[in-house]
Amino acid sequence: MATIFTKIVRGEIPAYKLAETDDYLAFLDVRPMVEGHALCIIKREEDYVFDLTDEELSGLMIFSKRVATALKSVVPCKRIAVGVLGLEVPHTHIHLVPVTTEHDFRFGKSVEVSQERMIEISDAVAAAVSL
């Protein structure tokens, strides 16, 4: 059965897309820890990050770095925190979370962000990212 992320890749579920290549996709988390919380995924459905090939893992990290750089230029923060938990959705993904304090990065915490602001952030990041 396809994961929710595979359904996003296929266009079956809408997403606030930030960047996309043939192999990777970045989009805003709909239950963000903070404004601008993004997810970077490999399009191929693979549950565990360390089951990726070396090329896929390095490609995902380089893709995530480019998205994080653009995200930091759009969302005010001290840095972009990175997390890989992988239990919430069985599809490899990297969390990119704009943080100012350590308390900004907490799984299980979420904030409300309006649809208008999600669109504003996704459009600005998409314009700023260089792939």
C-alpha positions in Angstrom: 0.0 0.0 0.0 1.3 3.4 -1.0 2.4 5.8 1.8 0.9 9.3 2.1 4.2 10.6 0.7 4.0 8.3 -2.3 0.5 9.7 -2.9 1.9 13.2 -2.7 4.6 12.3 -5.3 1.9 10.9 -7.6 -0.2 14.0 -7.3 -3.0 12.2 -5.6 -2.8 14.4 -2.5 -2.0 18.1 -2.7 1.1 19.5 -1.0 2.9 22.9 -0.5 5.9 22.0 -2.7 9.2 23.7 -2.2 11.5 21.9 -4.6 11.5 18.8 -6.8 13.9 16.8 -8.9 13.5 13.4 -10.6 14.4 11.6 -7.4 13.5 14.0 -4.5 10.7 16.2 -3.3 10.4 18.8 -0.6 7.2 20.2 0.8 5.8 21.9 3.9 4.6 19.7 6.8 0.9 20.2 7.3 1.3 19.7 11.1 4.4 21.8 11.5 6.4 22.1 14.7 7.0 25.7 13.7 6.2 27.9 10.7 8.3 26.7 7.8 8.7 23.0 9.0 9.5 21.1 5.8 10.0 17.5 4.7 12.4 16.2 2.2 11.8 12.8 0.7 13.2 10.4 -1.7 10.4 9.7 -4.3 11.2 5.9 -4.3 9.2 4.4 -1.4 11.8 3.2 1.1 10.9 3.0 4.8 14.3 3.2 6.6 16.9 5.9 5.8 19.8 3.6 6.2 18.3 1.2 3.6 18.9 3.8 0.9 21.9 3.3 -1.4 24.9 5.5 -0.6 24.1 7.5 -3.7 20.4 8.0 -2.7 21.4 9.0 0.8 24.0 11.5 -0.3 21.7 12.9 -2.9 18.9 13.3 -0.4 21.2 15.2 2.0 22.5 17.5 -0.7 18.9 18.1 -1.9 17.9 18.8 1.7 20.9 21.2 2.2 19.7 23.3 -0.8 16.1 23.4 0.5 17.4 24.3 4.0 19.4 27.2 2.6 16.4 28.6 0.8 14.2 28.0 3.8 16.5 29.9 6.1 16.5 32.8 3.7 12.7 33.0 3.9 11.7 32.1 7.5 13.4 34.1 10.3 15.4 31.7 12.5 18.9 31.1 13.9 19.3 27.9 11.9 17.6 25.0 10.3 17.5 21.9 12.5 17.6 18.5 10.9 15.8 15.4 12.1 15.3 11.8 10.9 12.9 9.8 13.0 11.1 7.8 10.4 8.4 6.3 12.6 5.5 8.6 11.7 5.3 7.7 8.0 7.1 4.5 6.7 8.8 6.5 3.9 12.3 7.9 4.3 12.1 11.7 5.1 14.2 14.4 6.6 12.6 17.1 8.8 13.9 20.6 8.2 12.8 22.8 11.1 13.5 26.6 11.4 14.6 27.1 15.0 15.6 29.9 17.3 15.7 27.8 20.5 16.0 24.1 21.2 12.3 24.1 22.2 11.3 24.8 18.7 12.2 21.2 17.7 9.9 18.8 19.4 8.2 15.9 17.8 4.5 15.8 18.8 4.3 19.6 19.0 2.5 21.4 16.3 1.3 25.0 15.5 -1.4 26.4 13.3 -0.3 28.1 10.1 -2.9 29.6 7.8 -3.2 28.3 4.3 -2.3 31.8 3.0 1.0 31.7 5.0 1.8 28.2 3.8 1.4 29.3 0.2 3.4 32.4 0.9 6.3 30.4 2.4 6.2 27.6 -0.2 6.2 30.1 -3.1 9.1 32.1 -1.6 11.2 29.0 -0.8 10.5 27.6 -4.3 11.7 30.8 -5.8 14.9 30.9 -3.6 16.0 27.2 -3.9 18.7 26.5 -6.4 18.9 22.9 -7.7 
